[in-house]
Amino acid sequence: MNKFVSKEEGRLDVILSQELNISRAQAQKIIKNGVKVNSKIASKSGYAVFNGDEIEYEEIEIEENKFTPSDIQLDIIYEDEDILVINKPRGLVVHPAPGHHCDTLANGLAYKFNNEELEEDEEFRMGIVHRIDKDTSGLLVVAKNSQSKEFLSNQISQHLVKREYICLATGIFKDQKFRVEAPIARNPFQRKMMSVDVKNGKSAITHFEVIKQFSSLALLKCDLETGRTHQIRVHLSYIKHPIVGDKVYGLKNDFGCKKGQLLHAYKLTLTHPRSLKEMTFLAPLDDYFKESLERLVGTSNIDY
């Protein structure tokens, strides 16, 4: 049997899905096949797991997710036989989830790829190797074959793909450049949120630069050294400078930004899986971000 020690608390199926990077439905199949927690059989998906519990499980063959093709217009920045770079619009979910079964980026890719001569294996046709939050806009790279997916996944896991963001944050910053290093884990009380957790969290490092300081707001560049879920949003909230419009980690005052946080993945630098050449892609701020800047600080014409 395979083993791991849980670093979080929660339902057994949720802990398994997070640790093994699979869906909860797939985790529940593993539980039905036989799972032990601290050497005791745990047969229910809702079995309570605590930090430090040892979980044993048998590997099973997991059927890959099938995505219903949906004709979703994709803003394609670059495409060749190996990769696809997309400027994801705000409001688009990357993977199917409760309430979003057919209106995600994965569904849009299924529609596009069904009309092209690509590999038939579903895993590689949906070659999304990293994610962006629903209400964050910006650049994503997608692999178009198994070799590219493996190469890009390795690049991301080794922190060799550079992802740079722009955001509008609250408050006045004393330093033009600063770094936040604070481990992040799932919030034990609100499972849809992440939080800084010095004891149980995974290493998370973000580099920030103030592009323009306004009276009570600041435009920042954000450079991810690691890629934890909600990392930029959590780190800025942690240092008491949450992103404007962030409904989860921000202030009660959303500054009239009803479509979510003013956060945009504007720059992506990677090594091409076939040519091995470094490539950099840029995506301009979307209309929502620009209109919010005009309204809140009087201009959207800012060099970055």
VEXDRENPA-460144 format. One record per residue: residue in three letters; z negated, y negated, x negated of N, C-alpha, C in turn. Coordinates in steps of 0.1 Angstrom, whole numbers, padded with zeros to 4 digits, always signed. Atoms other than C-alpha are relative to their C-alpha. Layout:
<sites>
ALAZYXZYXZYX;...
</sites>
This chain:
<sites>
MET+0000+0012-0008+0000+0000+0000+0000-0013-0009;ASN+0000+0013+0006+0005-0036-0010-0012-0008+0003;LYS+0012+0007-0003-0024-0059-0013+0001-0015-0004;PHE+0001+0013+0004-0032-0096-0014-0014-0005+0005;VAL+0013+0006-0005-0064-0118-0010+0004-0013+0007;SER-0003+0012-0008-0062-0144+0017-0007-0012-0006;LYS+0006+0013+0005-0068-0180+0006-0002-0009+0012;GLU+0001+0008-0012-0069-0192+0042-0008+0008+0011;GLU+0006-0006-0011-0086-0185+0075+0010-0001+0012;GLY-0009+0000-0012-0068-0176+0108+0004+0013+0005;ARG-0005-0012-0006-0050-0150+0128+0007+0009-0011;LEU-0006-0009+0010-0039-0119+0109+0016-0002+0000;ASP-0015+0001+0000-0002-0123+0120+0004-0013-0007;VAL-0003+0013+0006-0002-0160+0109-0002+0001-0015;ILE+0002-0001+0015-0017-0152+0075+0010+0009-0006;LEU-0011-0008+0006+0008-0124+0069+0013-0007+0000;SER-0013+0007+0000+0038-0145+0079+0000-0011-0010;GLN+0000+0010+0010+0027-0173+0056+0001+0006-0014;GLU+0001-0006+0014+0019-0150+0026+0014+0007-0003;LEU-0012-0008+0003+0051-0129+0030+0013-0008+0003;ASN-0011+0009-0003+0073-0158+0041+0010+0007+0011;ILE-0007-0006-0011+0084-0140+0073-0005-0006+0013;SER+0003+0006-0013+0083-0148+0110-0013+0008+0005;ARG+0012-0006-0006+0052-0140+0131+0004+0013+0007;ALA-0005-0013-0007+0072-0114+0151+0002+0011-0010;GLN-0001-0009+0011+0080-0097+0118-0013+0005-0005;ALA+0013-0004+0004+0044-0098+0108-0007+0009+0010;GLN+0006-0009-0011+0034-0082+0141+0005+0014-0001;LYS-0006-0013+0002+0057-0053+0133-0008+0007-0011;ILE+0007-0006+0011+0039-0048+0100-0014+0004+0005;ILE+0014-0003-0005+0005-0049+0118+0000+0013+0008;LYS-0001-0012-0007+0017-0022+0142+0002+0012-0009;ASN-0003-0011+0010+0028-0001+0112-0013+0004-0007;GLY+0013-0003+0006-0008-0003+0099-0004-0010-0011;VAL+0005+0010+0009-0028-0030+0082-0015+0001-0001;LYS+0015+0000+0002-0063-0030+0067-0005-0013-0006;VAL+0007+0012+0005-0086-0060+0062-0014+0005-0006;ASN+0012-0004+0007-0114-0053+0037-0002+0015+0002;SER+0000-0015-0002-0105-0015+0040-0002+0005+0014;LYS+0001-0004-0014-0109-0016+0078+0013-0002+0007;ILE-0012+0001-0007-0080-0010+0101+0000-0012+0009;ALA-0001+0012-0009-0069-0042+0119+0013+0002+0008;SER-0012-0003-0008-0046-0033+0148+0005-0011+0009;LYS-0004+0011-0009-0045-0066+0166+0005-0012-0008;SER-0006+0012+0006-0023-0096+0157-0010-0012-0001;GLY+0010+0011+0000-0052-0120+0165-0013+0003-0008;TYR+0012-0003+0008-0077-0103+0142-0003-0011-0010;ALA+0004+0012+0007-0097-0130+0125-0001+0003-0015;VAL+0000-0001+0015-0091-0133+0087-0007-0012-0006;PHE+0007+0011+0007-0113-0153+0064+0004-0001-0014;ASN-0003+0002+0014-0109-0168+0030-0007+0010-0009;GLY+0006-0010+0009-0114-0141+0004+0002+0015+0005;ASP-0002-0014-0006-0105-0111+0027+0012+0006-0007;GLU-0011-0008+0006-0084-0084+0011+0008+0007+0010;ILE-0009-0006-0010-0054-0074+0031+0009+0010-0006;GLU-0009-0010+0005-0035-0042+0026+0010+0003+0011;TYR-0011-0002-0010-0001-0035+0043+0010+0009-0007;GLU-0011-0008+0004+0028-0012+0041+0013-0008+0002;GLU-0013+0007-0002+0063-0027+0035+0008+0008+0010;ILE-0010-0006-0009+0088-0020+0063+0013-0008-0001;GLU-0013+0007+0001+0124-0028+0066+0001-0010+0012;ILE+0001+0010-0010+0126-0061+0085+0015-0005+0003;GLU-0013+0005-0005+0157-0070+0105+0001-0015-0002;GLU-0002+0015+0002+0171-0104+0096+0001-0007+0013;ASN-0002+0008-0012+0169-0131+0122+0015-0002+0003;LYS-0013+0003-0004+0200-0136+0142+0000-0014+0007;PHE-0001+0013-0005+0211-0171+0150+0011-0002+0010;THR-0011+0003-0009+0230-0181+0181+0008-0012-0004;PRO-0008+0011+0004+0259-0202+0171+0000-0012+0010;SER-0001+0012-0009+0258-0238+0185+0008-0010-0007;ASP-0009+0010+0005+0284-0265+0181-0008-0013-0003;ILE+0007+0012+0004+0262-0290+0163+0007-0007-0011;GLN-0007+0008+0010+0279-0318+0144-0008-0001-0012;LEU+0007+0001+0013+0269-0316+0107+0006-0011-0008;ASP-0004+0011+0009+0271-0346+0084+0001+0006-0014;ILE-0002-0007+0012+0285-0328+0054+0004-0010-0011;ILE-0002+0009+0012+0282-0348+0021+0009+0006-0010;TYR-0008-0007+0010+0298-0321-0001+0001+0014+0004;GLU-0002-0015-0002+0312-0286+0002+0010+0006-0009;ASP-0010-0008+0008+0329-0260-0020-0003+0014+0004;GLU+0001-0014-0004+0330-0222-0020-0014+0005-0002;ASP+0013-0005+0003+0294-0219-0031-0011-0007+0007;ILE+0011+0008-0006+0273-0247-0016+0005-0010+0010;LEU-0002+0010-0011+0271-0271+0013-0012-0010-0001;VAL+0011+0011+0000+0251-0304+0011+0002-0008+0013;ILE+0001+0006-0013+0241-0318+0044-0009-0012+0001;ASN+0009+0011-0002+0226-0351+0054-0006+0003+0014;LYS+0006-0005-0012+0202-0338+0081-0005-0012+0008;PRO+0005+0012-0008+0197-0363+0110-0015+0002+0004;ARG+0014+0000-0005+0162-0372+0122+0000+0007+0014;GLY+0001-0007-0013+0151-0350+0151+0006+0014+0000;LEU-0006-0013+0001+0170-0319+0140-0009+0010-0007;VAL+0008-0010+0006+0149-0288+0134+0008+0009-0009;VAL-0008-0008+0010+0160-0267+0104+0001+0015+0005;HIS+0000-0014-0005+0150-0232+0117-0005+0002+0014;PRO+0004-0002-0014+0146-0218+0152-0016+0002+0000;ALA+0015+0000-0002+0110-0222+0165-0002-0001+0015;PRO+0003+0001-0015+0092-0222+0199+0005-0014+0005;GLY-0006+0012-0006+0111-0248+0220+0013-0004-0006;HIS-0012+0004+0007+0140-0249+0196+0007+0014-0005;HIS-0006-0013+0003+0160-0216+0198+0015-0001-0003;CYS-0015+0001+0002+0196-0228+0198+0005-0014-0005;ASP-0004+0014+0004+0195-0265+0187-0004-0004-0014;THR+0005+0002+0014+0186-0261+0150+0012-0001-0010;LEU-0010+0000+0010+0205-0266+0118+0005+0014-0003;ALA-0005-0014+0002+0206-0228+0114+0010+0004+0011;ASN-0010-0003-0011+0224-0225+0148+0013-0007-0003;GLY-0012+0007+0003+0248-0252+0137+0008+0006-0012;LEU-0006-0007+0011+0255-0233+0104+0006+0013+0005;ALA-0006-0012-0006+0260-0201+0124+0014-0003+0006;TYR-0012+0003-0007+0287-0218+0144+0011-0004-0011;LYS-0010+0004+0010+0304-0233+0113+0004+0012-0008;PHE-0003-0011+0008+0302-0201+0093+0008+0011+0007;ASN-0008-0009-0008+0316-0180+0121+0015-0002+0000;ASN-0014+0003+0000+0348-0198+0117+0006-0001-0015;GLU-0005+0000+0014+0351-0193+0079-0001+0014-0005;GLU+0001-0014+0007+0356-0163+0056-0012+0000-0009;LEU+0012-0001+0008+0321-0159+0044-0006+0014+0001;GLU+0006-0013+0000+0299-0130+0037-0006+0004+0014;GLU+0004-0004-0013+0290-0110+0068-0015+0002+0001;ASP+0015-0002+0000+0253-0105+0058-0006-0013+0006;GLU+0006+0011-0006+0233-0128+0081-0009-0008-0009;GLU+0010+0006+0009+0207-0135+0054+0007-0011-0008;PHE-0007+0010+0009+0233-0153+0032+0008-0010+0008;ARG-0007+0010-0008+0253-0169+0060-0009-0011+0004;MET+0009+0011-0004+0222-0188+0069-0008-0004-0013;GLY+0005+0002+0013+0216-0197+0032-0008-0013-0002;ILE+0008+0012+0001+0190-0224+0038-0011+0003-0011;VAL+0009-0004+0011+0169-0225+0006-0012-0010-0001;HIS+0011+0009-0001+0146-0255+0014+0001-0007+0013;ARG+0001+0006-0014+0135-0275+0045-0003-0015-0001;ILE+0004+0014-0002+0130-0310+0057-0006+0000+0014;ASP+0007+0000-0013+0106-0318+0086+0010-0006+0010;LYS-0008+0004-0011+0121-0324+0120+0003-0015+0000;ASP-0002+0014-0001+0116-0361+0120+0001-0007-0013;THR-0004+0006+0013+0125-0367+0084+0015+0002-0001;SER-0015-0001+0002+0162-0374+0076+0003+0003-0014;GLY-0004-0001+0014+0181-0366+0045+0007+0013-0005;LEU-0009-0010+0006+0197-0342+0021-0006+0014-0001;LEU+0003-0014+0001+0196-0304+0022+0012+0007-0007;VAL-0011-0008+0005+0216-0279+0001-0001+0014+0007;VAL-0001-0013-0006+0227-0247+0017+0009+0009-0008;ALA-0008-0009+0008+0240-0216-0002+0010+0007+0010;LYS-0011-0006-0009+0273-0200+0011+0003+0014-0004;ASN-0001-0015+0004+0269-0166-0007-0012+0004-0006;SER+0012-0006+0005+0243-0143-0020-0003-0005-0014;GLN+0003+0004+0014+0247-0153-0057-0005-0015+0000;SER+0004+0014+0000+0244-0190-0049-0014-0001+0006;LYS+0014+0001-0006+0213-0184-0027-0010+0004-0010;GLU+0009-0005+0010+0196-0164-0054-0002-0011-0011;PHE+0001+0010+0010+0204-0191-0080-0007-0012+0004;LEU+0007+0012-0005+0193-0220-0059-0015+0002+0003;SER+0014-0003-0003+0162-0203-0047-0009+0000-0013;ASN+0007+0000+0013+0152-0197-0084-0002-0014-0005;GLN+0001+0014+0004+0160-0233-0092-0012-0007+0007;ILE+0010+0007-0007+0137-0245-0065-0014+0005-0003;SER+0013-0006+0003+0109-0221-0073-0005-0005-0014;GLN+0003+0004+0013+0110-0233-0109-0001-0016-0001;HIS+0000+0015-0001+0110-0270-0097+0011-0007-0008;LEU-0011+0006+0007+0144-0276-0113+0010-0008+0009;VAL-0008+0008-0009+0160-0291-0082-0009-0013+0003;LYS+0007+0013-0002+0150-0328-0080+0003-0006+0014;ARG-0001+0006-0014+0143-0342-0045-0007-0013+0000;GLU+0006+0013-0001+0137-0379-0041+0001-0006+0014;TYR+0001+0005-0014+0126-0396-0009-0003-0015-0001;ILE+0004+0014-0002+0121-0432+0003-0008+0000+0013;CYS+0008+0001-0012+0094-0441+0028-0006-0014+0001;LEU+0008+0013-0002+0076-0471+0043-0014+0004+0003;ALA+0014-0004-0001+0039-0467+0038-0009-0013+0003;THR+0009+0011-0004+0010-0488+0050-0009-0004-0012;GLY+0010+0005+0009-0013-0510+0029+0006-0007-0013;ILE-0003+0007+0012-0012-0528-0005-0003+0009-0012;PHE+0001-0009+0012-0006-0508-0037-0003-0009-0013;LYS+0004+0007+0012-0023-0520-0069+0010+0004-0012;ASP-0009-0005+0011+0000-0499-0093+0014+0002+0005;GLN-0014-0001-0004+0038-0500-0092+0003+0015-0001;LYS-0002-0014+0001+0038-0463-0103-0013+0007+0000;PHE+0013-0008+0000+0012-0437-0096+0004+0014+0004;ARG-0002-0014-0002+0008-0400-0092-0012+0006+0008;VAL+0011-0007-0008-0011-0379-0066+0001+0015-0003;GLU+0001-0015+0002-0022-0344-0076-0012+0004+0008;ALA+0010-0005-0010-0041-0328-0047+0005+0012+0007;PRO-0005-0012-0006-0038-0292-0036+0000+0000+0015;ILE-0002+0000-0014-0026-0285-0001-0001+0014+0006;ALA+0001-0012-0008-0034-0258+0024+0001-0003+0015;ARG-0001+0002-0014-0030-0253+0061-0014-0004+0005;ASN+0013+0005-0006-0057-0271+0081-0007+0011+0008;PRO+0006-0011-0007-0082-0245+0092-0003-0002+0015;PHE+0003+0003-0014-0089-0263+0125+0012-0004+0008;GLN-0012+0004-0007-0054-0275+0134+0011+0007-0008;ARG-0009-0008+0008-0029-0248+0123+0014-0006-0002;LYS-0014+0006+0002+0002-0270+0127-0001-0011-0010;MET+0001+0010+0010-0012-0294+0102-0003+0005-0014;MET+0004-0003+0014-0016-0293+0064-0011-0010-0004;SER+0011+0010+0005-0045-0310+0045-0003+0003-0014;VAL+0005-0002+0014-0058-0315+0010-0012+0009+0000;ASP+0011-0010+0000-0080-0285+0002-0002+0003-0015;VAL+0002-0002+0014-0094-0286-0033-0004+0015-0004;LYS+0004-0013+0002-0109-0251-0030+0011+0011+0002;ASN-0009-0010-0004-0082-0231-0013+0015-0004-0001;GLY-0014+0005+0000-0050-0252-0016+0008+0004-0012;LYS-0010-0003+0010-0019-0246-0036+0003-0014-0007;SER-0002+0012+0008-0011-0271-0064+0011-0008+0006;ALA-0010+0009-0006+0008-0301-0051-0001-0014-0008;ILE-0001+0012+0008+0020-0331-0072+0012-0009+0005;THR-0010+0010-0004+0039-0362-0060-0001-0012-0009;HIS-0001+0012+0008+0051-0391-0081+0005-0011+0009;PHE-0004+0011-0008+0054-0425-0064+0003-0013-0008;GLU-0003+0013+0006+0069-0459-0073+0002-0010+0012;VAL-0001+0011-0010+0066-0491-0053+0013-0007-0002;ILE-0012+0008+0001+0101-0505-0047-0002-0014+0004;LYS+0002+0014-0005+0090-0535-0027-0013+0000+0008;GLN+0013+0002-0008+0055-0546-0016+0001-0012+0009;PHE+0000+0011-0010+0053-0566+0016-0014-0003+0003;SER+0013+0005-0003+0023-0582+0032-0010+0011+0003;SER+0009-0011-0003+0008-0550+0046+0007+0013+0000;LEU-0008-0013+0001+0035-0524+0041+0007+0000-0014;ALA-0007-0001+0013+0053-0511+0010+0011+0011+0001;LEU-0010-0010+0000+0086-0493+0005-0001+0008-0013;LEU+0003-0008+0011+0081-0464-0019+0011+0010-0003;LYS-0008-0012+0004+0102-0439-0039-0010+0011-0002;CYS+0008-0012+0001+0087-0404-0038+0007+0011-0006;ASP-0006-0011+0008+0095-0377-0063-0008+0012+0000;LEU+0008-0012-0001+0084-0342-0055+0000+0008-0013;GLU+0001-0009+0011+0072-0322-0085-0002+0014+0005;THR+0002-0012-0007+0061-0294-0061+0006-0002+0014;GLY-0006+0001-0013+0074-0286-0026-0009+0006+0011;ARG+0008-0006-0011+0045-0279-0002+0004-0006+0013;THR-0002+0005-0013+0048-0283+0035-0006-0013+0003;HIS+0005+0014-0004+0045-0320+0046-0006-0007-0012;GLN+0008+0005+0012+0035-0328+0010-0001-0015-0001;ILE+0000+0015+0002+0045-0365+0008-0009-0006+0011;ARG+0008+0006-0012+0030-0372+0043-0015+0003-0002;VAL+0014-0003+0002-0003-0354+0034-0006-0008-0011;HIS+0006+0007+0012-0007-0370+0000-0002-0015+0003;LEU+0002+0015-0003-0001-0406+0013-0011-0002+0011;SER+0011+0001-0009-0025-0400+0042-0013+0002-0007;TYR+0012-0003+0007-0050-0386+0018-0005-0012-0008;ILE+0004+0012+0008-0050-0418-0003-0001-0012+0009;LYS+0002+0011-0010-0053-0439+0029+0012-0010+0001;HIS-0012+0007-0002-0017-0451+0029+0011+0008+0007;PRO-0009-0008-0007+0000-0431+0056+0014-0006+0003;ILE-0014+0005-0003+0037-0434+0064+0001-0006+0014;VAL-0002+0006-0012+0047-0457+0091+0007+0009+0010;GLY-0006-0008-0011+0055-0439+0124-0004+0015-0001;ASP+0004-0014+0001+0039-0406+0113-0010+0004+0011;LYS+0008-0003-0011+0026-0391+0145-0011+0010-0003;VAL+0010-0011+0003+0006-0363+0128-0010-0005-0010;TYR+0009+0004+0011-0009-0379+0096-0002-0015-0001;GLY+0001+0015+0001-0005-0416+0104-0011-0006+0008;LEU+0010+0008-0008-0024-0443+0121+0003+0001+0015;LYS-0002+0001-0014-0028-0447+0158+0011-0010+0003;ASN-0011+0010-0001-0006-0478+0155+0012+0005-0007;ASP-0012-0005+0006+0029-0465+0150+0010-0011-0003;PHE-0008+0012+0003+0043-0500+0145+0013+0000+0008;GLY-0012-0001-0008+0068-0493+0173+0010+0010-0004;CYS-0009-0011+0005+0084-0464+0155-0002+0012+0008;LYS+0002-0011-0010+0088-0439+0183+0007+0013-0004;LYS-0008-0012+0004+0112-0415+0165-0006+0007-0012;GLY+0006-0007+0011+0088-0404+0138-0001-0008-0012;GLN+0003+0007+0013+0079-0412+0102+0012-0006-0007;LEU-0011+0006+0008+0100-0435+0081+0000+0006-0014;LEU-0001-0008+0012+0108-0409+0055+0014+0006-0001;HIS-0014-0004+0002+0142-0401+0041+0003+0006-0013;ALA-0003-0006+0012+0154-0377+0015+0014-0005-0005;TYR-0012+0008+0004+0179-0400-0002+0008+0005-0012;LYS-0007-0004+0013+0187-0382-0035-0003+0014-0003;LEU+0002-0014+0003+0192-0346-0045+0008+0003-0013;THR-0007-0003+0012+0200-0334-0080-0003+0015-0003;LEU+0001-0015+0002+0207-0297-0088+0011+0004-0010;THR-0010-0007+0008+0226-0274-0111+0009+0008+0008;HIS-0009-0007-0008+0257-0260-0095+0000+0015-0004;PRO+0002-0014+0003+0254-0222-0093+0012+0007-0007;ARG-0011-0006+0006+0289-0215-0105+0004-0007-0013;SER-0004+0008+0012+0299-0243-0129-0012-0003-0010;LEU+0012+0004+0007+0263-0249-0141-0001-0014-0004;LYS+0000+0015+0003+0270-0286-0141-0010-0006+0009;GLU+0010+0007-0008+0243-0310-0129+0008-0009+0010;MET-0007+0008-0011+0253-0327-0096-0011-0008+0007;THR+0009+0009-0008+0236-0356-0078+0007-0005+0012;PHE-0005+0004-0013+0241-0364-0042-0009-0011+0006;LEU+0008+0011-0006+0230-0396-0023+0003-0001+0015;ALA-0002+0002-0014+0225-0403+0014-0006-0013+0004;PRO+0006+0013-0003+0220-0438+0028-0010+0002+0011;LEU+0010+0000-0011+0191-0447+0052+0007+0001+0013;ASP-0006+0000-0013+0198-0439+0088-0003-0013+0008;ASP+0001+0013-0008+0201-0466+0115-0015-0002+0004;TYR+0014+0001-0004+0165-0459+0127-0009-0006-0011;PHE+0008+0005+0011+0150-0465+0093+0004-0015-0003;LYS-0005+0013+0003+0172-0496+0087-0005-0010+0011;GLU+0004+0009-0011+0164-0511+0121-0015-0002+0000;SER+0015+0002+0001+0127-0505+0116-0004-0009-0011;LEU+0002+0010+0011+0128-0523+0083+0003-0014+0004;GLU-0004+0013-0004+0146-0552+0098-0011-0006+0009;ARG+0010+0004-0010+0120-0554+0126-0014-0003-0007;LEU+0013+0001+0006+0089-0549+0104-0001-0009-0012;VAL+0001+0008+0012+0097-0566+0071+0011-0010-0001;GLY-0010+0011+0000+0127-0588+0079+0013+0003-0007;THR-0012-0003+0007+0153-0570+0059+0002+0015-0002;SER-0002-0014+0004+0169-0536+0052+0009+0000-0012;ASN-0009+0001+0011+0190-0549+0023-0009+0001-0013;ILE+0009-0002+0012+0168-0534-0005+0006+0010-0010;ASP-0005-0009+0010+0180-0519-0037-0010+0011-0004;TYR+0008-0011+0004+0167-0485-0045+0008+0010-0007;
</sites>
